[in-house]
Amino acid sequence: MKAWLAGGLALAVAFGAGDALAQRSKVTIYTGLENDQLGPFKASIEKAVPEAEVVWVRDSTGVITARFMAEKDNPRADMVMGLAASSLLVFEKAGLLQEYKPKGADQLKEQFRDTKGPYTWTGMDAYLGVVCFNTAEAAKSSVKTPASWNDLLVPGLKGKVVMPHPASSGTGYLMVAGWLQSMGEEAGWKFMDGLHENIAAYLHSGSAPCVQAARGERTVGLALDMRGASEKTKGAPIEVIVPKEGTGWELEASAIVKGSKNLAVAQKIADWSATKEANELYSKSYAVVAFPGVKNTPPNYPANGEAGMIKNDLGWMAENRERVLAEWSKRYESKAAPKN
């Protein structure tokens, strides 16, 4: 009798677990997160929201943005997560995002919140442009360590600078947008004209310029902040610099897609995205995150990193993207590296 009862209970538990799994909602999330982030994010989301089964669709920011817009008349995603906020602003303008403010969003840093209604997106983390400066290579040409953006215009750096192509790389575009906003458009284009004289190539990656500088293939690589810190920690003879005028930056953010058939579950995931727990997960990959007080600053990260973030209008970045890239291409495309 006891054996029969124990067996019955085991079957009941098994069927109950099966029912719970069957009741989980598949939430399709378009993302630009790196592949090694997907597993930990999925595990944390599904622990916080047990009724959710996360299904990732992952690619680069540009590809995901283009795919999302191509599907605008028949959206296939429930959410977008880990994508540039400037892309989400394009989606917002097109009326493709669901109005929803996650619980706890008001406690996040102001620049990580959608401040222009309707509220549709919430910031997660920030990445910024830095100068990876190879001191060993610079010494061969007697080039001093730069403190200002204008220090990159010296003749000793001719043909020794690489940066990301702004149409291919979000890092490249945030740097271009940062110069135009902080210097003013006329001065910004004049600066880029001078920089172009020293550019060896515009690379199709946000991290490759720093990798090349770290290897001594170039003296200067303009690149992502986290890549700079990583390369220096590996032992590369580089300084990771945020120039005194400040630098451009961009946010990764999340949002719910309008028309999602899993709206209630998506809202719970959005709530998770604004929690301290979620931000602690973000901070494993980024030095600057939305939740105040959450820090996991990596070794060799520039001390003035977050303080050096310029006053950045993400709306301006979104609205002017096509115009800026067209003008940039007209002026500088001749040094674009071949695409693989």
C-alpha positions, 0 to 999 in steps of 0.5 A: 500500500505504501509503495502504491501511494509513493508511486502515485505521489511520484507520478503526480509530481511528474505530471505536475512538473510536466503541466508547469513546463507545458504552461510556460510561454515562449518569449522571443527576444531579439538581441545584440548581446554577445553569445557568452551572455545568452546562457546566464541571461536566460537562466536569470530571467527564467528563474525570476519569471518561471512562466517564461521560456526565453528564445533568443534571436541574436545578431549584430546591432545593425542586422537586428535593427534591419530585421526588426524594421523589415518585420514591422508589419508582422512582428515576430519578436515579443521583446528586444533586449541588449540592443542600442537605445538609438535603435529602440528610438527608431522603433519607438518613432515607428510606433512598434514598441509597447508603452510600459514602464517597468516596476522600479525603473524610477530608481535607475540613473536618469540617462537610462530611462526613457524621459520622452513619453510614451515610456517604451524602453529602459536602459541596461548598461552603457559602453563608450569610446576610448583611445587605446594608445600603444606607448611602445610604438609611440616612442618610436615616433616620439609621439606623446600620450594624448590627453585631448582628441586634437592630440590625435591629429599630430603628423607623427600618427599619420597612417597609424590610427584605426577606428570602427566604421560607423555604418558597420559598428555601433561603437564607430557611430557613437564616437562620430555622434559624440564628436558632432554633439560635443564639438558642434557640427562644423568643428566636429567635421573639421576634426574628423577631416584632420583625423582622416589624414592619420587614419590607416583604415576604418574597421568593421568592428568595435573592438578590432582597432584596440586589438590592433593597437595592443598587438603593435600593428597600429599606434592608436585604436579607437574602440570600446572601453571594455576591450581597452581594459581587457587588452591592457590587463592581458599585458599589452603596452597600451594606455586606455584614455578618455580624452579630457573633452569627454567621449561619446557613448551609447546604451543597451536597452530593453523594450516590449514589442507592440502586439506581443501575444505574451504581453503579461509575461513580457512585462514581468521580464521587463520588470526583471530588467530594472532590478538590482539582480539584473544589473549585477548580471549586466555589470559582469560585462560592462563597467557602467550600468543603470542601477546606482551603486552596482559596480564591477569595474574591471582592472585597467578601466579608465578612472574617468570613464563614467565621468567622461560621458558627454551630454548625449542626446540619444534622440539626436543620434537616432534622428540624424543617423542616416544624414550623418552616415551619408555625409561621413561616407562621402568624406571618408569611405575611401579608407574603409577596410574590405568587408570579410 
